[in-house]
Amino acid sequence: MKKKIFNNIGLKILALLIAIIVWWVVMNIDDPLVKKTISGINVELRNDDDLTDKGYIYEVDSGSVITITVRAPESVAKDLKASDFVAYADLSQLSPLTDSANITIECIKSDVKSDIKEITSKVQVVKLNIDNKETEEIPITINITGSPADNYVLGDSSISQNKIEVTGAASVIEKIASAVISYDVSNMMQSVSEMVTPVFYDGDGNVIDSSSLQLSRNSLKLNVEILPTKWITVTVIPTVTTADGYKLIEYTQSFDRIKIAGTSDSLAAINTLAIPSDAIELENIAESQDCTVNIANYLRGSYRIVSGTTELVVHIEVEPEIVKSYIIRKNGIVINNLEEGLEAEIENAYIEVKISAIQSTHDSFNMDVLNANIDLKGYEPGEYTVPVIMSEDSNNYTLVGDVTVNVVITGNTEETSADENETAARKH
């Protein structure tokens, strides 16, 4: 038997080799080895706690996503996709000289894993930028842009917290000059409350990429108040007394309307802001004065003034009263209530009347308004000194001193009575 096995051994080995070669040729003709390129494979970073535990922080400079070339039988290669592979870099094996770690690529599709002959990638390492880890608290400012709709104004704006804690690479943190929440209120007519994320700027006003930063809160609540407005009147009546010889002419306001903002209900409840009289109290003044009142102190409730200044200037106009003399001739004096049968003659050719008034009143003064007259009721014939009665308008002028005239009364009231009695008897 043994002899039969080893008979023609050379021919038998040759036959086996020929069979293997034929099988290999057949296999490569029916299912040849091919190369397939697969892109979009993310590289997983493992054991990064070797860096973070030491107070370092990193970002991937290159090699986070790779493209691989797979060599495998065509029947296998045609169905391969990116999800059939895993790529990772072990950061515990990081090169301290280049801050890079080798990329390992594995096929995780178990039924074809053994059929894959080769996996290669032009990118073989993950390169990192490593920096000290730093945390800083950054103040947040609100930047409101635009203008609300007509007849609406911007009210208060606030955020849920005015600072945010930022963690990242020291080189990035050191560049942060401000954290800003910007919001556009153009043509808005109602208040809003939204979740927003701050934007970070450097000292030159350039936006800092915050994708590598860790925030204590990813979003903050922003409240922006939009309020309706209304025009209302402003009134003030100052309490003023003038010194002797001076007269209050008028008081004028620098404005008599203001625009206020508030809630719709509160605006419906107000039409006028009346400043109390004790807001301006002046005594014995002898010259014109300007008084300033902060009307915001008298606007109660949640209203706010949006039309500009809150300082109301009230001008108090005061002028001196001037005493001037006016002449009234005797024919301008009316005689009243003289008994019938008597005659009266004013001996004075004229009288001098002294009037105290401001200059503008004197400039247009008409003596007819005095209605000068004497009352001779009850007077009998004789000579008398009689006071002249004149009308006085305390709002415009006053009379200074008393004025009298000398009057001579003649005639007989008894004769008049006798004649009247005789006439009455004849009628009977």
C-alpha positions in Angstrom: 0.0 0.0 0.0 2.7 2.4 1.0 4.5 1.5 -2.2 1.4 2.4 -4.2 1.1 5.8 -2.5 4.7 6.8 -3.4 4.6 5.4 -6.9 4.8 8.4 -9.3 4.9 10.9 -6.4 6.2 13.6 -8.6 3.4 13.3 -11.0 0.9 13.4 -8.1 2.4 16.6 -6.6 2.4 18.3 -10.0 -1.3 17.3 -10.4 -2.1 18.9 -7.1 -0.3 22.1 -8.0 -2.0 22.3 -11.3 -5.4 21.8 -9.5 -4.6 24.7 -7.0 -3.6 27.0 -9.9 -6.7 26.1 -11.8 -8.8 26.9 -8.7 -7.1 30.2 -8.2 -7.5 31.2 -11.8 -11.2 30.2 -11.8 -11.8 32.1 -8.5 -10.1 35.3 -9.8 -12.0 35.2 -13.0 -15.4 34.6 -11.3 -14.9 36.8 -8.2 -11.8 38.9 -8.6 -10.2 41.1 -5.9 -11.2 44.8 -6.3 -10.5 48.0 -4.5 -13.4 50.2 -3.3 -13.2 53.7 -1.9 -15.5 54.5 1.0 -15.7 58.1 2.4 -17.3 59.8 5.4 -15.9 57.6 8.1 -15.8 59.5 11.5 -12.7 58.8 13.6 -13.6 58.1 17.2 -11.3 59.5 19.9 -10.7 57.1 22.7 -9.1 57.6 26.1 -9.2 61.4 25.9 -9.4 61.4 29.7 -5.6 61.1 29.6 -5.7 64.7 28.5 -8.7 66.2 30.2 -7.8 64.7 33.6 -4.5 66.7 33.4 -6.3 70.0 32.8 -5.9 70.0 29.0 -8.5 70.6 26.3 -8.2 69.8 22.7 -9.8 70.2 19.3 -9.2 68.1 16.2 -7.0 69.9 13.7 -7.2 67.2 11.0 -8.2 63.6 10.6 -11.7 63.7 12.2 -13.3 62.2 9.0 -11.4 59.9 6.7 -11.7 58.1 3.4 -10.6 54.5 3.2 -9.7 52.1 0.4 -10.8 48.4 0.9 -9.3 45.5 -1.1 -11.7 42.5 -1.2 -13.5 40.2 -3.5 -15.9 42.0 -5.8 -18.9 40.1 -4.3 -17.9 41.4 -0.9 -16.7 44.9 -1.8 -19.8 45.9 -3.8 -22.0 45.8 -0.6 -19.6 47.6 1.8 -20.5 51.0 3.2 -19.2 53.4 5.8 -21.3 52.0 8.6 -19.5 48.6 8.2 -16.3 50.2 9.5 -15.0 51.8 12.6 -12.0 54.1 12.9 -10.5 55.3 16.1 -7.5 56.9 17.6 -6.2 56.0 21.1 -5.2 59.3 22.7 -3.4 57.4 25.4 -0.8 56.7 22.7 -0.6 60.4 21.7 2.8 61.5 20.3 4.0 64.3 22.5 6.1 65.7 19.7 3.4 66.0 17.1 0.2 66.0 19.2 -1.1 63.2 16.9 -2.4 59.7 17.3 -2.5 56.8 14.9 -5.8 55.8 13.3 -6.9 52.2 13.5 -9.5 51.0 11.0 -11.6 47.9 11.5 -14.4 46.2 9.7 -17.3 45.4 12.0 -19.3 43.4 9.5 -18.5 40.0 10.9 -19.7 37.8 8.0 -17.3 39.4 5.5 -14.5 40.6 7.9 -12.3 37.6 7.0 -12.8 38.2 3.3 -11.3 41.7 3.4 -7.7 41.6 2.3 -6.6 45.1 3.1 -7.9 48.4 4.5 -5.8 51.6 3.9 -6.2 55.3 4.3 -4.2 58.2 3.1 -4.9 59.9 6.4 -3.2 57.8 9.1 -3.2 60.1 12.1 -5.5 62.4 14.0 -3.8 65.7 14.7 -4.9 67.7 17.7 -4.5 71.3 18.9 -4.0 70.9 22.7 -4.3 73.9 25.1 -4.8 74.5 28.8 -8.4 74.2 29.9 -9.8 77.4 31.3 -13.2 78.5 32.7 -14.3 82.1 32.9 -17.6 83.9 33.8 -18.5 86.4 31.1 -21.0 89.2 31.7 -23.9 89.3 29.2 -25.2 92.4 27.5 -28.4 92.9 25.6 -28.4 94.7 22.2 -31.8 95.6 21.0 -32.0 96.8 17.4 -34.7 98.2 15.2 -37.8 100.2 16.2 -41.3 98.8 17.2 -44.3 99.7 15.1 -45.8 103.2 15.2 -47.4 104.1 18.5 -45.3 101.5 20.3 -42.0 101.8 22.2 -39.4 99.5 23.6 -39.9 98.8 27.3 -37.7 96.8 29.6 -35.6 94.0 28.4 -34.0 91.3 30.6 -32.4 87.9 30.5 -32.7 85.0 32.9 -29.1 85.5 34.1 -26.6 88.3 33.4 -23.5 86.1 33.4 -22.5 82.9 31.7 -19.7 80.4 32.5 -17.6 79.5 29.5 -15.1 76.6 29.4 -12.6 76.1 26.6 -9.1 76.5 25.4 -7.2 79.2 27.2 -6.2 80.8 23.9 -9.9 81.1 22.9 -11.2 82.2 26.3 -8.6 85.0 26.5 -9.9 86.5 23.3 -13.5 86.9 24.6 -14.2 90.5 25.3 -18.0 90.4 25.5 -21.0 88.1 25.3 -24.0 89.7 23.6 -27.6 88.8 23.0 -28.9 90.7 20.0 -32.6 91.0 19.2 -34.4 92.9 16.4 -37.8 94.5 17.4 -38.5 96.1 14.1 -42.3 96.7 13.6 -43.2 94.7 16.7 -46.5 95.3 18.5 -46.3 93.0 21.5 -43.9 91.8 24.1 -41.9 88.6 23.5 -40.1 85.9 25.6 -37.7 83.6 23.8 -34.8 81.3 24.4 -31.6 82.7 22.9 -27.9 81.9 22.8 -25.2 84.6 23.4 -22.7 85.4 20.7 -19.1 86.0 21.8 -16.9 88.8 20.4 -13.2 89.7 20.7 -11.8 93.2 21.4 -12.1 94.2 17.7 -15.8 93.2 17.5 -15.2 90.0 15.5 -17.4 87.0 16.3 -15.6 84.1 18.1 -16.4 80.6 17.0 -18.1 79.1 20.0 -18.4 75.5 18.7 -15.5 74.4 20.8 -16.7 76.1 23.9 -18.7 74.6 26.7 -21.4 76.9 28.2 -22.9 76.6 31.6 -26.3 77.0 29.8 -26.7 76.6 26.1 -29.6 79.0 26.0 -31.0 81.8 28.1 -34.5 83.3 28.4 -34.8 86.8 26.9 -37.8 89.0 27.8 -38.5 92.1 25.7 -41.3 94.5 26.6 -43.2 96.3 23.8 -45.6 98.9 25.1 -48.4 101.0 23.5 -48.2 104.8 23.8 -50.6 107.7 24.2 -50.4 111.6 24.3 -51.8 113.2 27.4 -52.1 116.9 28.5 -50.0 118.4 31.3 -51.4 121.2 33.4 -49.9 123.2 36.3 -51.2 126.1 38.2 -48.4 127.6 40.3 -49.0 129.3 43.6 -47.5 132.8 43.3 -47.7 136.0 45.2 -46.0 139.2 44.1 -44.3 141.9 46.1 -46.1 145.2 46.5 -46.1 147.2 43.3 -45.7 144.1 41.1 -48.2 142.1 39.1 -48.3 138.5 37.9 -48.9 138.7 34.2 -49.0 135.1 33.1 -47.3 131.7 33.4 -46.4 129.6 30.4 -45.3 126.0 30.1 -42.4 124.8 27.9 -44.8 122.0 26.7 -48.4 121.0 27.5 -48.4 117.5 26.2 -46.3 114.4 26.8 -46.2 110.9 25.3 -46.4 108.1 27.8 -46.1 104.3 27.5 -47.9 101.7 29.6 -50.2 98.8 29.4 -53.4 99.2 27.3 -55.5 99.1 30.5 -53.4 101.7 32.3 -53.4 104.1 29.3 -57.1 104.0 29.1 -57.3 105.3 32.6 -55.4 108.6 32.1 -55.9 111.6 29.9 -54.3 114.4 31.9 -51.4 114.8 34.3 -52.3 117.6 36.7 -49.2 118.9 38.5 -50.3 120.0 42.1 -50.1 123.7 42.8 -47.6 123.2 45.6 -45.0 122.0 43.0 -44.3 125.7 42.4 -44.7 128.0 45.3 -43.4 131.6 45.1 -43.9 134.4 47.5 -43.3 138.2 47.2 -41.5 137.9 43.9 -40.5 141.1 42.1 -39.1 139.7 38.9 -39.9 137.1 36.3 -38.7 133.6 37.0 -38.3 130.1 35.4 -39.2 127.2 37.5 -38.4 123.6 36.6 -40.6 120.6 37.6 -39.7 117.0 37.0 -43.0 115.7 35.9 -41.9 112.1 36.2 -42.2 112.6 40.0 -46.0 113.1 39.6 -46.7 110.4 37.1 -47.9 107.6 39.3 -48.1 103.9 38.4 -46.2 102.0 35.8 -46.3 104.8 33.2 -43.1 106.0 31.6 -42.5 109.2 29.6 -41.2 108.6 26.1 -41.6 111.9 24.4 -38.3 113.3 25.5 -37.5 115.5 28.5 -39.2 115.1 31.8 -38.2 118.6 32.9 -41.1 121.0 32.5 -40.1 124.7 32.6 -42.8 127.1 33.8 -42.1 130.7 33.1 -43.6 133.1 35.6 -44.0 136.6 34.1 -44.0 139.5 36.5 -44.0 143.2 35.7 -43.8 146.3 37.9 -47.0 148.3 38.3 -46.5 152.0 37.2 -48.6 154.8 38.6 -49.7 157.3 35.9 -51.9 160.4 36.1 -54.9 160.8 33.8 -57.0 164.0 33.4 -60.8 163.9 33.3 -62.5 167.2 32.4 -65.6 168.1 34.4 -67.9 167.5 31.5 -66.7 163.9 31.6 -68.1 163.4 35.1 -71.7 162.3 35.3 -74.0 163.8 38.0 -76.4 161.2 39.5 -79.4 161.4 41.8 -79.7 165.2 42.0 -83.1 166.2 43.5 -85.6 167.7 41.1 -85.6 171.5 41.1 -81.9 171.7 41.9 -79.0 172.4 39.7 -75.4 171.4 40.4 -72.2 172.8 39.0 -68.8 171.2 39.3 -66.3 174.0 40.0 -63.2 172.0 39.1 -62.3 172.3 35.5 -60.8 168.8 35.6 -59.7 166.1 38.0 -56.4 164.2 38.1 -56.8 160.4 38.5 -53.9 158.2 39.4 -53.9 154.7 37.9 -51.6 151.9 38.9 -51.1 149.3 36.1 -48.4 147.6 34.1 -47.0 149.4 31.1 -49.0 147.5 28.5 -52.3 148.4 30.2 -51.3 152.1 30.3 -50.4 151.9 26.6 -54.0 151.0 25.7 -55.8 152.6 28.6 -59.2 154.3 27.8 -60.5 156.6 30.5 -64.1 155.8 29.6 -63.8 152.6 31.5 -63.6 154.6 34.7 -67.2 155.8 34.4 -66.5 158.8 36.6 -69.6 160.1 38.4 -70.8 161.8 41.6 -73.8 160.8 43.7 -75.8 163.8 44.9 -78.7 161.9 46.5 -79.9 163.8 49.6 -77.8 166.9 48.9 -79.5 170.3 49.4 -78.5 173.7 47.9 -75.0 174.6 49.1 -71.3 174.1 48.4 -69.9 170.6 48.9 -66.7 168.5 48.4 -68.0 165.3 46.8 -66.0 162.1 46.2 -65.8 161.0 42.6 -66.9 157.4 42.1 -65.0 155.4 39.4 -65.0 151.8 38.3 -62.0 149.7 39.2 -60.8 146.5 37.5 -58.4 144.9 39.9 -57.3 142.4 37.3 -56.0 145.2 35.1 -55.6 148.4 37.1 -56.3 150.0 40.5 -57.1 153.5 41.6 -54.5 155.2 43.7 -55.9 157.6 46.3 -59.3 159.3 46.5 -60.5 162.0 44.1 -63.0 164.7 45.0 -64.6 167.7 43.3 -66.2 170.9 44.6 -69.9 171.1 43.7 -72.2 174.1 44.1 -75.9 173.2 44.3 -78.6 175.8 43.7 -82.4 175.8 43.4 -85.4 175.2 45.7 -87.0 171.9 46.3 -89.9 173.5 48.3 -91.2 175.4 45.3 -91.2 172.3 43.3 -93.3 170.5 46.0 -95.8 173.4 46.1 -96.2 173.4 42.3 -96.8 169.6 42.5 -99.5 170.0 45.2 -101.3 172.7 43.2 -101.3 170.6 40.0 -102.7 167.7 42.0 -105.6 169.8 43.4 -106.7 171.0 40.0 -107.1 167.5 38.8 -109.5 166.8 41.6 
